[in-house]
């Protein structure tokens, strides 16, 4: 009979079988590597959004506005946040600052915190305590009125502005829906991400048709790809979309 190689546990592995197993192991490792690369290459780039701790703590002064979510029209900025910028504000975690900001509506205030930034989108996470948000000396200067830009029908996605700006990556799409809803319910300013730039920007603060926070139907459709209609306006350098929930079409 032909003396074929045969594996026996207490004997050395036969040379032919050893070579076969080595080839199979190498092919499996390479195959899984190629498969992993192929799967990863199909995913969206999470972008460069991040907490910019490298910028250090930022402190600026401006006028507080509450609707649809707290923002500051910066009147006295710094090298990172120029005067004239409209800055969205949030607190630590999945929280907004509406309660803290309400007594300062329309007044001159100073905020301090850490910037989150993704491209042209930014938000200030206001530090806790009095040093994070407080009234400033002097009267609030008159603000330029919001500039109406007409009614628009836009396609895109509703995201929470904090995670999108860099608190989480990528901070959007269905995998992020539960987190986004918790952030928005907690008072974090939501952002509509348009598939095409409008007035030079793909990001806009979004609220309800009355200029108030998002209603339930808009919340139900966070992280979905949809089209929506609404009145668009510019406040400083920030676009604000007053969205009509009855016009939502989910794709």
C-alpha positions as CSV (number, residue, x, y, z in Angstrom):
1,X,0.0,0.0,0.0
2,X,1.1,3.6,-0.7
3,X,2.6,5.1,2.4
4,X,0.5,8.4,2.6
5,X,1.3,11.0,5.2
6,X,-1.1,10.9,8.1
7,X,-1.3,13.2,11.2
8,X,-1.0,11.6,14.6
9,X,-1.3,13.9,17.6
10,X,1.7,12.7,19.5
11,X,4.0,12.7,16.4
12,X,5.5,15.6,14.4
13,X,3.2,17.1,11.7
14,X,4.1,15.6,8.3
15,X,6.0,18.0,6.1
16,X,3.4,18.0,3.2
17,X,0.5,18.6,5.7
18,X,2.5,21.3,7.5
19,X,3.0,23.2,4.2
20,X,-0.7,22.8,3.3
21,X,-1.7,24.3,6.7
22,X,0.7,27.1,6.4
23,X,-0.6,28.1,2.9
24,X,-4.2,27.9,4.2
25,X,-3.4,30.1,7.2
26,X,-1.7,32.7,5.0
27,X,-4.6,32.8,2.5
28,X,-7.1,33.2,5.4
29,X,-5.2,36.1,6.9
30,X,-4.8,37.8,3.6
31,X,-8.4,37.1,2.6
32,X,-9.8,38.5,5.9
33,X,-7.5,41.6,5.5
34,X,-8.8,42.2,1.9
35,X,-12.4,41.7,3.1
36,X,-11.9,44.1,6.0
37,X,-10.4,46.8,3.7
38,X,-13.2,46.4,1.2
39,X,-15.9,46.7,3.9
40,X,-14.2,49.8,5.4
41,X,-13.7,51.5,2.1
42,X,-17.5,51.5,1.5
43,X,-18.1,53.6,4.7
44,X,-18.4,57.3,4.8
45,X,-15.4,59.3,5.9
46,X,-16.3,60.4,9.5
47,X,-14.7,63.8,8.7
48,X,-12.4,65.9,10.8
49,X,-14.9,66.9,13.5
50,X,-13.5,66.9,17.0
51,X,-13.3,68.6,20.4
52,X,-10.6,71.2,19.8
53,X,-8.8,71.0,23.1
54,X,-5.7,72.1,21.3
55,X,-7.3,75.5,20.9
56,X,-7.6,75.9,24.6
57,X,-10.5,77.4,26.5
58,X,-12.4,80.0,24.5
59,X,-14.0,83.1,26.0
60,X,-16.1,85.5,24.0
61,X,-18.7,88.2,24.7
62,X,-21.9,88.7,22.7
63,X,-25.7,88.9,22.8
64,X,-27.7,85.8,23.7
65,X,-30.6,84.6,21.5
66,X,-32.8,81.7,22.5
67,X,-34.9,80.7,19.5
68,X,-35.0,78.1,18.2
69,X,-32.0,77.1,20.4
70,X,-29.5,79.2,22.4
71,X,-26.9,81.0,20.3
72,X,-24.6,84.0,20.8
73,X,-24.0,86.8,18.3
74,X,-20.4,87.5,19.1
75,X,-19.5,91.2,19.6
76,X,-16.1,90.7,21.2
77,X,-14.3,87.7,19.9
78,X,-10.8,86.3,19.7
79,X,-8.4,84.8,17.2
80,X,-10.5,81.6,16.9
81,X,-14.0,83.1,17.2
82,X,-14.3,86.5,15.4
83,X,-16.7,89.2,16.2
84,X,-19.8,88.9,14.0
85,X,-19.9,85.1,14.3
86,X,-23.1,83.5,15.5
87,X,-22.1,80.7,17.8
88,X,-24.3,77.7,18.8
89,X,-24.1,76.8,22.5
90,X,-24.5,73.6,24.4
91,X,-23.6,72.2,27.8
92,X,-21.6,69.1,28.8
93,X,-23.0,65.7,27.9
94,X,-26.4,65.5,26.1
95,X,-27.6,68.8,27.5
96,X,-28.4,72.3,26.2
97,X,-28.1,75.5,28.1
98,X,-31.7,76.9,27.7
99,X,-32.3,77.1,31.4
100,X,-29.0,79.0,32.1
101,X,-29.4,81.2,29.0
102,X,-33.0,82.3,29.4
103,X,-32.4,85.0,32.0
104,X,-29.8,86.5,29.6
105,X,-32.0,86.6,26.5
106,X,-31.2,89.8,24.5
107,X,-28.5,90.8,27.0
108,X,-24.8,91.1,26.7
109,X,-23.1,88.0,28.2
110,X,-19.7,86.2,28.3
111,X,-19.4,82.5,27.6
112,X,-16.4,80.3,28.1
113,X,-15.8,76.7,27.0
114,X,-14.4,74.3,24.5
115,X,-15.0,74.5,20.8
116,X,-16.2,71.5,18.7
117,X,-15.5,72.0,15.1
118,X,-16.1,70.2,11.8
119,X,-15.1,72.3,8.8
120,X,-17.3,75.5,8.8
121,X,-19.6,74.0,11.5
122,X,-18.8,74.8,15.1
123,X,-20.4,74.8,18.6
124,X,-19.2,75.9,22.0
125,X,-19.6,73.5,24.9
126,X,-20.1,75.9,27.7
127,X,-18.3,75.1,31.0
128,X,-20.3,74.6,34.1
129,X,-20.8,77.2,36.8
130,X,-20.9,81.0,36.7
131,X,-17.7,81.3,34.8
132,X,-19.2,79.4,31.9
133,X,-22.0,81.8,31.2
134,X,-22.6,85.1,32.9
135,X,-23.8,88.6,32.3
136,X,-21.3,91.1,30.9
137,X,-20.9,94.7,31.8
138,X,-22.6,97.2,29.5
139,X,-25.7,97.2,27.4
140,X,-26.3,94.9,24.5
141,X,-25.6,96.6,21.2
142,X,-28.4,96.6,18.5
143,X,-28.1,93.5,16.4
144,X,-28.6,93.3,12.7
145,X,-32.0,91.9,12.0
146,X,-32.3,88.4,10.5
147,X,-32.1,88.4,6.7
148,X,-35.0,86.4,5.1
149,X,-33.8,84.2,2.3
150,X,-37.2,82.9,1.2
151,X,-38.8,79.5,1.2
152,X,-36.7,76.5,0.3
153,X,-37.1,72.8,-0.3
154,X,-34.0,70.9,0.8
155,X,-32.8,67.4,0.9
156,X,-30.6,66.1,3.6
157,X,-30.5,65.0,7.2
158,X,-31.4,66.3,10.7
159,X,-28.5,65.8,13.1
160,X,-27.7,66.9,16.6
161,X,-25.2,69.7,16.1
162,X,-22.9,68.7,19.0
163,X,-22.1,65.1,17.9
164,X,-22.0,66.2,14.2
165,X,-19.5,69.0,15.1
166,X,-17.2,66.4,16.7
167,X,-18.5,65.0,20.0
168,X,-19.0,61.7,18.2
169,X,-17.8,60.5,14.8
170,X,-19.3,60.3,12.3
171,X,-22.3,61.7,14.4
172,X,-24.9,61.1,11.7
173,X,-27.0,58.5,9.8
174,X,-29.3,55.8,11.3
175,X,-26.6,54.3,13.5
176,X,-26.6,57.6,15.4
177,X,-30.3,58.1,15.6
178,X,-30.9,57.2,19.3
179,X,-28.0,59.3,20.4
180,X,-29.0,62.2,18.3
181,X,-32.6,62.2,19.6
182,X,-31.3,62.1,23.2
183,X,-29.1,65.1,22.5
184,X,-31.8,67.1,20.8
185,X,-34.4,66.3,23.5
186,X,-31.8,67.4,26.1
187,X,-31.6,70.8,24.4
188,X,-28.5,70.5,22.1
189,X,-29.1,72.6,19.0
190,X,-29.9,70.4,16.0
191,X,-28.5,71.0,12.5
192,X,-29.9,70.3,9.1
193,X,-27.1,69.0,6.7
194,X,-28.1,69.8,3.2
195,X,-26.9,67.6,0.3
196,X,-26.0,70.8,-1.6
197,X,-24.7,74.1,-0.2
198,X,-27.2,76.9,0.3
199,X,-25.9,80.4,0.5
200,X,-22.4,78.9,0.7
201,X,-23.1,76.5,3.6
202,X,-24.3,72.9,3.9
203,X,-25.1,73.3,7.6
204,X,-28.0,75.3,9.2
205,X,-29.6,75.4,12.6
206,X,-33.1,73.9,12.3
207,X,-36.3,74.7,14.3
208,X,-40.0,74.4,13.9
209,X,-42.1,76.6,11.6
210,X,-42.8,79.1,14.4
211,X,-39.0,79.5,15.1
212,X,-39.3,77.4,18.3
213,X,-37.6,74.0,19.0
214,X,-38.3,70.9,16.9
215,X,-41.7,69.3,17.2
216,X,-42.4,65.6,17.6
217,X,-42.6,64.9,13.9
218,X,-39.2,66.4,13.2
219,X,-37.8,64.5,16.1
220,X,-39.2,61.2,14.7
221,X,-37.3,61.8,11.5
222,X,-33.9,62.7,12.9
223,X,-31.1,60.8,11.1
224,X,-33.3,59.9,8.1
225,X,-32.6,61.0,4.6
226,X,-35.5,63.3,3.7
227,X,-36.6,66.4,2.0
228,X,-38.3,69.3,3.8
229,X,-39.6,72.8,3.1
230,X,-39.2,75.8,5.3
231,X,-38.4,79.5,5.5
232,X,-34.7,80.2,5.6
233,X,-33.0,83.2,7.2
234,X,-29.5,84.3,8.0
235,X,-28.6,85.5,11.5
236,X,-25.1,87.0,11.4
237,X,-23.2,84.2,9.6
238,X,-25.5,81.4,10.7
239,X,-28.3,80.0,8.5
240,X,-31.5,79.1,10.3
241,X,-34.2,76.9,8.8
242,X,-37.8,77.2,10.1
243,X,-38.9,73.8,8.9
244,X,-42.5,72.8,8.2
245,X,-42.9,69.2,9.4
246,X,-46.0,68.6,7.2
247,X,-43.7,68.7,4.1
248,X,-41.4,65.9,5.2
249,X,-40.7,63.2,2.6
250,X,-38.5,60.4,3.7
251,X,-36.5,58.6,1.0
